[in-house]
Each structure stands twice: as structure tokens, then as C-alpha cells.
Amino acid sequence: MEVTPNHTQTVAGWAAMNESGKVEPFVFKRRENGVDDVTIKVQYCGMCHTDLHFIQNDWGITMYPLVPGHEITGVVTKVGSNVSGFRVGDRVGVGCIAASCLYCDHCRRSEENYCDKVTLTYNGVFWDGSVTYGGYSRMLVAHKRFLVRVPDTLPLDAAAPLLCAGITVYSPMKHHGMLRSPGGSLGVVGLGGLGHVAVKFAKAFGLRVTVISTSPAKEKEAKERLGADHFVVSTDQKQMQAMERSLDYVIDTVSAKHSLGPILELLKVNGKLVLVAAPDQPVELPSFPLIFGKRTVSGSMTGGMKETQEMLDLCGKHNITCDIELVSTDGINEALARLARNDVRYRFVIDIAGDSNSKL
């Protein structure tokens, strides 16, 4: 394990040591709190599907030992001398990014997530050459640029997944003008961690929402609990045909291989389909529905730091949180196994601190 000289803080966490799909207790070192750094006592960490991909080395790029977790909320315990925006005791969050070059055009526009030198919160290589370790741990040291404030109105547990799932759907919704289109129609493919937040954002901004799912059992909660206007079973050809050319936008949150053809047919002429999940196999993209409908397919990955803060502030204003199931630190492996089966409504969040002050 690479250890640099200023990595002197001993931290307890949970790491995957191999491709078995399990984590185990792991003690490691974090860097000292530098002049531009903020140290956080981690209270909660959401469990993202990406964690599972990295734990199992599905993408072939995992560096073991791997400490996952990029939906992190907690409380500031220390601030560096150059830090003015945060104080000890502040409620904060850390998402997917640990570092970027800070100087390129993307960084200057606060699109740090698209910087060529972006370093992820875990399984990345930091400025000092050390491998980054994520939020399945008791404490974290973050550069001030990559920290956001969690509004007082949001509970730290249900806010944690907003730092990945929330910003991943908010960013393309903003970019494509969906948040300025009250009365417009949005299709959400897949009702999981990402999908359920997309429905909540869309309803808060006055869109008509159609949930598209392979699971008929999700119709009741899609409509009654999340407020979706319509529900379509994607394997039912009659239902799909009845919805053709009815949607302005579609956000596709499904991380399994599937064809985009039937989904594209749901879009109006000039409609937009955004992919935000990462299937490990290429998706099918037939040309006819694209050409005959003048439709656009694009992708989007998380969001920049200013946008993430803006998203959290809007969530505070509209009282948008994730629907979560809390997991104790000794239940992480069971939750990972359930996540692999998509057996969660709609996001697992690890109670890292496990103490009575954790709701503060």
C-alpha cells in the first residue's frame, strides 16, 4: 500500500480486498489536514451501484484494498488555515470527486467532473500520489473545493445519496432545460436509486412524469408514493405503443444492457434521451427511431461542485430527500448482496457513526 509521509492519521474503515464482492474491517492512514483541507467525522455513507461494480472489479480497474463510498455526509471537525467557507460543526457532504486540476476550462466553469485529471473519491490517485479511500470509513479529509454544505432542513442520512444519485439526475435535467419546462413530459426508465430521485425532481418542477419499468409491481409506489402520473411496463408492447411520441425527455437510469429503440419511440419529434447509468455492455441504438424522430441521445456523469451545492439547496427548499434503508456497519455485506439483486427501496445508507448524535 502506497503511504506518503504526511499520511499519519489512522482511520478505521471497511475495504474490499479482492473480487469476492465482500468488504471487511480495514485500518489505514489518511493525510494530515492541510491548509486547504477540511476533516470530517463521517456520519453516513450511501451505497451506490458503482460501489458494487468497483468492489467486484466489473470494469477491470479496481485497485485493492478498496474503500468504497462517494455519498458521504458528516460533521466538520477541523479546518485548514486557508479555509473560509466552513467551520467546525458544519453539516457537510462529499460526493464523487476528491480532486481535479483546478485550472482547465472545465474546472474554471465548475465542471470539475469532466476535468481530464479528475480524481474520484475512491479508487483514484490523489495529487500526492496516494490512492483515494472513500466514505466506508470513520473520518475523511477533503479539499475545500470538493465539499458542499448540507442544508439544515435535510436529514444527513436521507441527504447522503443526493451527492451521487441526486446530482447525477439533476445535472442533465438542468442542462436540457427540463427544470424550466413546467407542463413538459419526462419519462424515467428504471425506478431505483437514481430513478426515484428523478421523479421527485420532476414533480417539484411541474413536469408530468411517466415511469418506465420492467417490474409491474412498482406501479403502485411509483404513482402513490412518488407521485408519478403514468406507469408503463417496458416489456408490454401494447402499453409502449400507446405511449409513442408522447414524451419531451427521457432519463435512462438502467445499468443493465438493454435496447434504446423502444424507449426512443416514446419521444416526440426532437425529443431528448439522456443516459446516466453505466451498463458494462454496449446498449443497442437502432438508427431508424433516431432519424425518423430527429431525436437526440446524450450522456451525463454526476455534476460539478457549484451545481451540486445548487442541487442540495433546492432539495432543502423543496424538501426532497432519498427514500433510504439504514444499514449498520456489520450489515454492509448483506446490503451489498441485496443491492446486487436490486432488492432495495431505494438506497442503502450506512450508519457509519452509529451514535445518538448522528441525526444532528
PyMOL commands that set and color helices and strands:
alter all, ss='L'
color gray80, all
select helices_A, chain A and resi 49-55+105-108+112-114+144-146+156-163+165-175+178-180+193-204+216-225+237-242+261-264+287-293+305-318+329-340
alter helices_A, ss='H'
color red, helices_A
select strands_A, chain A and resi 9-15+24-30+37-47+72-79+91-94+97-99+119-120+139-143+148-149+185-189+208-213+230-233+247-252+267-275+296-299+324-327+347-351
alter strands_A, ss='S'
color yellow, strands_A
deselect
rebuild
show_as cartoon
